[in-house]
């Protein structure tokens, strides 16, 4: 089983329809891959703020466990941000 985090970008070309979020969460839960997530609230930079890259465009995250990345990619095509012309970033979380 591989672990993934999806970083949700704030770059939709149009507003996501609220019903699309309901449909996506139903599909995500039914898939058995969804492990949770959250919006991202206030941020604090710890350390040198001059060298930190801004992540203000990342507005949320979702966690998934999937034995097959292609199945997860198929599910993510239904993500409301993607449907609204925006993007999300799928990142594998390697075991260390």
Protein Blocks (a to p, Z undefined) as FASTA:
>chain_A
ZZdddddddfbfbdcdfklmmmmmmmmmmnomagbdcdddddddedjfklpccfklpgbd
cddddfblklmmmmmmmpmklmnopacdddddddZZ
